[in-house]
Amino acid sequence: MYERYKNALKEFPKPLAYVDLDLFDQNVKDIAKRVDGSNKTIRVASKSVRVPDLLKRVFSASDIYRGILSFSAKEAVFLAKQGFKDIVLGYPVVDPKLIREVLETDPTITFMVDCFEHILAIHQIASELGVQGNICLDIDMSTKFPGIYFGVYRSPLRTPQQVHELSNSISELESVNLKGVMGYEAQIAGVPDFSPARNFLLNAVVRLLKRRSIPKIAERRKMIVEMLENQGHLLSFVNGGGTGSVETTIKEDVVTEVTVGSGFFSPRLFDYYSQFRHEPAAGFALEVVRIPEQNVYTCFGGGYIASGSIGVDKQPEPYLPKGCTLFPNEGAGEVQTPVHYKGTLSLDDPVFFRHAKAGELCEHFNEVYLIKGSAVTGTAKTYRGHGLY
């Protein structure tokens, strides 16, 4: 694999990002298989890919992939202009100018909301434009245990009563339409079962908390959906989960679709889940520019750290050639990244790394090199390359 990538990319300046299309396509097929037989569809989390051509490749692979969960208003507008349909904004939009831009670009785009202020802002602008704004209620799926808040701080909507009070207000506003419900169980989908940033005992505690959270999540979602339906709301979709929770989320009868995004690239963090394994389809290449001593090779660039709480699990990982490791005291640096390797490398040789997360890698590159077989077949622009941000 190292020689294949090295030869395919030898003529191109580094640092560079690449996607192995053979592995990418395999992940697309394998993720679809994880949902087979469940009567659910998959909504694609576009921010975890951030390459329009690759998003189109996913949708062309299977009818099970339907719709997009976007990151921001600007991304949603950009994707709509690229021809993508059934877009749901993953996060609320509070800037009136952006709300207006979304509605003017494609009034079928669905806004994420979790409070009356969100809904009222959409209603007012939609009313001015003479359209109806679609909204989706974001339900908090975090679980609380004695002394532990297990999850992320997203929505204030945590109980059926809170949702009931908010949904009553929706019925009074003619220019908004409750289209769906979303609940992202981040503590299941986004938390690995085994993490190098945690010791054995803490990993065991996390797995226990995940097991105990799953039935609580399912019960809360079921109660809220049934309450909304009893109120007369006709929901087009009930969304849940992520790449890391597909197997548990699809067991919920009220869920109609699951979200998947990072699994298509399968970044480093997905090596530490127990229920599935996908192929490392994306990475980046650095070139060796120094050999300060035997078995030490210093590469140019590489400090592409993932978001979230700071830890060693957020660093990129040397991937190829096998056996390369980072130095704990130096890690991955902005201008240089030294690696330890007992084999032989020469100046200008590449070292291939995997990013800790998926789409964030694309924030550092204008394009990705597409490898098919043993050759580069072309490039594809990232959001950054399109000038989106």
C-alpha positions as CSV (number, residue, x, y, z in Angstrom):
1,M,0.0,0.0,0.0
2,Y,2.8,2.4,0.8
3,E,4.5,1.8,-2.5
4,R,1.2,2.2,-4.4
5,Y,0.4,5.5,-2.8
6,K,4.0,6.7,-3.1
7,N,4.2,6.0,-6.8
8,A,0.7,7.4,-7.5
9,L,1.5,10.7,-5.8
10,K,5.2,11.1,-6.5
11,E,4.8,13.9,-9.1
12,F,2.5,16.0,-6.9
13,P,3.7,18.7,-4.5
14,K,3.2,18.0,-0.8
15,P,1.6,18.4,1.7
16,L,-1.5,17.1,-0.1
17,A,-4.7,15.3,0.8
18,Y,-5.9,12.2,-1.0
19,V,-8.9,9.9,-1.2
20,D,-8.6,6.2,-2.2
21,L,-11.7,5.8,-4.3
22,D,-11.6,2.0,-4.1
23,L,-11.7,2.2,-0.3
24,F,-14.2,5.0,-0.3
25,D,-16.6,3.1,-2.6
26,Q,-16.2,0.0,-0.3
27,N,-17.1,2.1,2.7
28,V,-20.2,3.4,0.9
29,K,-21.3,-0.1,0.2
30,D,-20.5,-1.4,3.7
31,I,-22.4,1.4,5.4
32,A,-25.4,0.7,3.3
33,K,-25.2,-2.9,4.4
34,R,-25.3,-1.9,8.0
35,V,-28.8,-0.5,7.4
36,D,-30.1,-3.2,5.2
37,G,-33.3,-4.8,6.3
38,S,-34.1,-2.0,8.8
39,N,-36.5,0.0,6.5
40,K,-34.4,3.1,7.3
41,T,-32.7,5.5,5.0
42,I,-29.3,7.3,5.4
43,R,-29.0,11.0,5.5
44,V,-25.5,12.1,4.6
45,A,-23.6,14.4,7.0
46,S,-22.0,16.6,4.4
47,K,-19.6,18.4,6.7
48,S,-17.8,15.0,7.3
49,V,-17.0,14.9,3.6
50,R,-16.8,18.5,2.4
51,V,-16.1,17.5,-1.2
52,P,-19.2,18.0,-3.5
53,D,-18.0,15.5,-6.1
54,L,-17.6,12.8,-3.4
55,L,-21.1,13.6,-2.0
56,K,-22.5,13.0,-5.5
57,R,-20.6,9.7,-5.6
58,V,-22.3,8.6,-2.5
59,F,-25.8,9.4,-3.7
60,S,-25.2,7.7,-7.0
61,A,-24.2,4.4,-5.3
62,S,-27.5,3.5,-3.7
63,D,-31.1,4.8,-3.2
64,I,-30.7,4.2,0.5
65,Y,-28.8,7.5,0.7
66,R,-31.4,10.2,0.8
67,G,-30.9,13.8,1.8
68,I,-28.2,15.9,3.4
69,L,-27.6,17.0,7.0
70,S,-25.6,20.2,6.5
71,F,-23.3,22.1,8.8
72,S,-24.2,25.8,8.3
73,A,-26.5,28.1,6.3
74,K,-23.7,29.0,3.9
75,E,-23.0,25.3,3.2
76,A,-26.7,24.6,2.7
77,V,-27.0,27.4,0.2
78,F,-23.8,26.3,-1.6
79,L,-25.1,22.7,-1.8
80,A,-28.5,23.8,-3.0
81,K,-26.9,25.7,-5.8
82,Q,-24.9,22.6,-6.7
83,G,-28.1,20.8,-7.2
84,F,-28.5,18.8,-3.9
85,K,-32.0,18.4,-2.6
86,D,-33.6,17.5,0.8
87,I,-31.2,19.5,2.9
88,V,-31.6,19.8,6.6
89,L,-29.5,22.3,8.5
90,G,-27.8,20.5,11.4
91,Y,-27.6,23.6,13.6
92,P,-29.8,26.6,14.2
93,V,-29.4,29.8,12.2
94,V,-30.0,33.1,14.1
95,D,-28.6,35.7,11.6
96,P,-31.7,37.1,9.7
97,K,-29.6,37.7,6.6
98,L,-28.7,34.1,6.5
99,I,-32.2,32.9,7.1
100,R,-33.4,35.0,4.3
101,E,-30.6,33.8,2.0
102,V,-31.6,30.1,2.7
103,L,-35.3,30.7,2.0
104,E,-34.6,32.7,-1.1
105,T,-32.2,30.0,-2.5
106,D,-34.3,27.0,-1.7
107,P,-37.4,27.3,0.6
108,T,-37.5,23.5,0.9
109,I,-34.4,23.5,3.1
110,T,-35.2,22.6,6.7
111,F,-34.0,24.7,9.6
112,M,-33.0,23.2,12.9
113,V,-34.7,24.8,15.9
114,D,-34.8,24.2,19.7
115,C,-36.6,27.3,21.0
116,F,-39.4,29.7,20.1
117,E,-37.0,32.5,19.2
118,H,-35.5,30.3,16.4
119,I,-39.0,29.5,15.1
120,L,-40.3,33.1,15.3
121,A,-37.3,34.4,13.3
122,I,-37.9,31.9,10.5
123,H,-41.7,32.6,10.5
124,Q,-41.2,36.4,10.2
125,I,-38.9,36.2,7.2
126,A,-40.8,33.4,5.5
127,S,-44.0,35.4,5.9
128,E,-42.3,38.4,4.2
129,L,-41.2,36.2,1.3
130,G,-44.5,34.5,1.0
131,V,-43.1,31.0,1.6
132,Q,-43.4,28.5,4.3
133,G,-40.2,27.6,6.3
134,N,-39.6,24.0,7.2
135,I,-38.3,23.3,10.7
136,C,-36.9,20.4,12.6
137,L,-37.0,20.1,16.3
138,D,-33.6,19.2,17.8
139,I,-34.0,17.0,20.8
140,D,-31.2,16.7,23.4
141,M,-30.2,13.0,23.7
142,S,-27.7,13.4,26.5
143,T,-28.1,11.2,29.6
144,K,-27.6,12.1,33.2
145,F,-26.2,9.8,35.8
146,P,-25.3,10.6,39.4
147,G,-22.5,13.2,39.1
148,I,-22.1,12.6,35.4
149,Y,-23.4,14.5,32.4
150,F,-23.0,12.0,29.6
151,G,-23.3,13.7,26.2
152,V,-22.9,17.1,24.6
153,Y,-24.6,20.4,25.3
154,R,-26.9,20.9,22.3
155,S,-30.6,21.5,22.7
156,P,-32.6,22.6,25.8
157,L,-35.4,20.3,24.6
158,R,-35.0,17.3,26.9
159,T,-38.5,16.2,27.9
160,P,-41.8,15.5,26.2
161,Q,-43.4,18.3,28.2
162,Q,-40.8,20.9,26.9
163,V,-41.4,19.7,23.3
164,H,-45.1,19.8,23.8
165,E,-45.1,23.4,24.9
166,L,-42.9,24.4,21.9
167,S,-44.8,22.5,19.4
168,N,-48.0,24.2,20.5
169,S,-46.5,27.5,19.5
170,I,-45.7,26.2,16.0
171,S,-49.4,25.6,15.2
172,E,-50.1,29.3,15.8
173,L,-47.6,30.4,13.1
174,E,-48.8,30.0,9.5
175,S,-45.4,30.4,7.8
176,V,-43.6,27.5,9.5
177,N,-44.1,23.8,9.0
178,L,-42.8,21.2,11.5
179,K,-41.3,18.7,9.1
180,G,-39.1,16.5,11.3
181,V,-37.4,15.6,14.6
182,M,-33.8,15.0,15.2
183,G,-31.9,13.6,18.1
184,Y,-28.2,13.1,17.9
185,E,-26.9,10.7,20.6
186,A,-23.4,12.0,20.5
187,Q,-22.4,9.9,23.6
188,I,-23.0,6.8,21.5
189,A,-22.2,7.9,17.9
190,G,-19.2,10.1,18.7
191,V,-17.5,8.4,21.6
192,P,-15.2,5.4,20.9
193,D,-15.5,2.2,22.9
194,F,-11.7,2.1,23.3
195,S,-9.7,5.3,23.2
196,P,-5.9,5.8,23.5
197,A,-6.7,9.0,25.5
198,R,-8.3,6.9,28.2
199,N,-6.9,4.2,30.6
200,F,-8.4,0.7,30.8
201,L,-10.7,1.6,33.7
202,L,-12.1,4.7,32.1
203,N,-12.7,2.9,28.8
204,A,-14.7,0.3,30.7
205,V,-16.7,3.0,32.4
206,V,-17.5,4.7,29.1
207,R,-18.7,1.4,27.6
208,L,-20.9,0.8,30.6
209,L,-22.4,4.3,30.4
210,K,-23.1,3.8,26.6
211,R,-24.9,0.6,27.3
212,R,-27.1,2.2,29.9
213,S,-27.8,5.3,27.8
214,I,-29.1,3.4,24.8
215,P,-32.5,2.3,26.2
216,K,-33.0,5.8,27.8
217,I,-32.4,7.4,24.4
218,A,-34.9,5.1,22.7
219,E,-37.5,5.7,25.3
220,R,-37.2,9.5,25.2
221,R,-37.3,9.6,21.4
222,K,-40.4,7.3,21.3
223,M,-42.3,9.3,23.8
224,I,-41.6,12.6,22.0
225,V,-42.5,11.3,18.6
226,E,-45.7,9.8,19.8
227,M,-46.6,13.0,21.6
228,L,-46.1,15.0,18.5
229,E,-48.1,12.6,16.4
230,N,-51.0,12.7,18.9
231,Q,-50.9,16.5,18.6
232,G,-51.6,16.1,14.9
233,H,-48.1,16.8,13.5
234,L,-47.3,14.8,10.4
235,L,-43.6,14.2,10.5
236,S,-41.7,13.6,7.3
237,F,-38.7,12.2,9.1
238,V,-37.3,11.2,12.5
239,N,-33.5,11.4,12.4
240,G,-31.0,9.9,14.8
241,G,-27.6,8.6,15.3
242,G,-24.3,8.8,13.4
243,T,-21.7,6.4,12.0
244,G,-20.8,5.2,15.5
245,S,-24.4,4.3,16.5
246,V,-26.0,2.8,13.4
247,E,-26.6,-0.6,14.9
248,T,-28.4,0.7,17.9
249,T,-30.3,3.6,16.3
250,I,-31.9,1.5,13.5
251,K,-33.5,-0.7,16.2
252,E,-35.8,2.2,17.2
253,D,-39.2,1.8,15.5
254,V,-39.9,5.6,15.4
255,V,-36.6,6.4,13.7
256,T,-37.0,6.7,9.9
257,E,-33.4,7.6,9.0
258,V,-29.9,7.6,10.4
259,T,-27.1,10.1,9.7
260,V,-23.8,8.9,8.4
261,G,-20.8,11.0,7.3
262,S,-17.4,10.3,8.8
263,G,-17.6,6.6,8.0
264,F,-17.1,7.2,4.3
265,F,-13.5,8.4,5.0
266,S,-13.1,6.4,8.2
267,P,-10.7,8.6,10.1
268,R,-8.5,7.5,12.9
269,L,-11.1,7.8,15.7
270,F,-13.2,5.1,14.1
271,D,-10.5,2.5,14.7
272,Y,-11.7,2.4,18.3
273,Y,-15.3,1.2,17.9
274,S,-16.2,-2.4,18.5
275,Q,-19.3,-2.9,16.3
276,F,-17.9,-2.0,12.9
277,R,-14.8,-1.5,10.9
278,H,-14.4,0.6,7.7
279,E,-11.4,1.3,5.5
280,P,-9.1,4.2,5.9
281,A,-10.0,5.9,2.6
282,A,-8.7,9.4,3.2
283,G,-5.4,10.9,4.4
284,F,-2.7,13.3,3.8
285,A,0.9,13.1,2.6
286,L,4.0,14.9,3.9
287,E,7.5,14.8,2.5
288,V,10.6,14.0,4.4
289,V,12.8,17.1,4.4
290,R,15.3,16.3,7.2
291,I,17.0,13.2,8.6
292,P,18.4,14.5,11.9
293,E,19.6,11.1,13.1
294,Q,19.2,7.4,12.3
295,N,15.6,6.2,12.3
296,V,14.3,9.8,12.7
297,Y,12.7,11.5,9.7
298,T,11.3,15.0,9.9
299,C,8.4,15.9,7.6
300,F,7.3,19.3,6.5
301,G,4.0,20.5,8.0
302,G,1.3,18.2,9.4
303,G,-0.1,19.9,12.5
304,Y,-3.7,19.3,11.5
305,I,-5.3,18.8,14.9
306,A,-8.9,17.7,15.3
307,S,-11.5,19.7,17.2
308,G,-12.9,18.7,20.6
309,S,-11.3,18.3,24.0
310,I,-7.5,18.4,23.7
311,G,-5.8,15.0,23.8
312,V,-3.4,12.6,22.0
313,D,-6.5,11.1,20.3
314,K,-6.9,14.4,18.3
315,Q,-3.6,14.2,16.7
316,P,-3.1,12.8,13.2
317,E,-1.5,9.4,13.1
318,P,1.4,8.2,10.9
319,Y,-0.2,5.5,8.7
320,L,2.3,4.5,6.0
321,P,4.9,3.2,5.9
322,K,3.8,0.9,8.8
323,G,5.8,1.3,11.9
324,C,6.1,5.1,11.9
325,T,5.3,6.8,15.2
326,L,5.1,10.4,16.5
327,F,7.4,11.6,19.3
328,P,5.2,12.3,22.4
329,N,7.2,15.5,23.2
330,E,6.8,17.0,19.8
331,G,3.7,15.5,18.2
332,A,2.4,16.9,14.9
333,G,3.7,20.4,14.2
334,E,2.6,23.3,12.0
335,V,5.9,23.4,10.2
336,Q,7.5,20.1,11.0
337,T,6.5,16.6,12.1
338,P,9.2,14.2,13.1
339,V,8.5,10.5,13.0
340,H,10.4,7.5,14.3
341,Y,10.8,4.7,11.8
342,K,13.2,1.7,11.9
343,G,13.1,1.3,8.1
344,T,14.8,3.4,5.5
345,L,13.4,6.6,4.0
346,S,15.1,9.2,1.8
347,L,14.7,12.9,1.4
348,D,11.5,13.7,-0.6
349,D,9.9,10.4,0.4
350,P,6.3,10.7,1.5
351,V,4.9,9.7,4.9
352,F,1.1,9.2,4.9
353,F,-1.0,10.2,7.8
354,R,-4.6,9.8,8.8
355,H,-6.5,12.7,10.4
356,A,-8.3,12.0,13.7
357,K,-11.6,13.2,12.3
358,A,-13.1,13.1,8.8
359,G,-14.2,16.3,7.0
360,E,-11.9,18.6,9.1
361,L,-9.0,17.5,7.0
362,C,-10.5,19.3,4.0
363,E,-10.2,22.6,5.8
364,H,-6.4,22.5,5.2
365,F,-6.5,21.7,1.4
366,N,-8.2,23.2,-1.7
367,E,-8.5,19.8,-3.3
368,V,-8.1,16.1,-2.8
369,Y,-6.2,13.8,-5.1
370,L,-8.3,10.9,-6.2
371,I,-6.5,7.5,-6.4
372,K,-8.1,4.6,-8.3
373,G,-6.0,1.4,-8.5
374,S,-2.4,2.5,-8.7
375,A,-2.8,6.0,-10.3
376,V,-4.3,9.4,-9.6
377,T,-7.4,9.7,-11.8
378,G,-8.0,13.4,-11.0
379,T,-8.7,15.9,-8.3
380,A,-11.8,17.1,-6.6
381,K,-12.3,20.5,-4.9
382,T,-13.0,20.7,-1.2
383,Y,-15.3,23.4,0.2
384,R,-12.2,25.5,0.7
385,G,-11.2,25.1,-2.9
386,H,-14.7,26.3,-3.9
387,G,-14.2,29.4,-1.8
388,L,-17.1,28.4,0.5
389,Y,-15.4,29.8,3.7
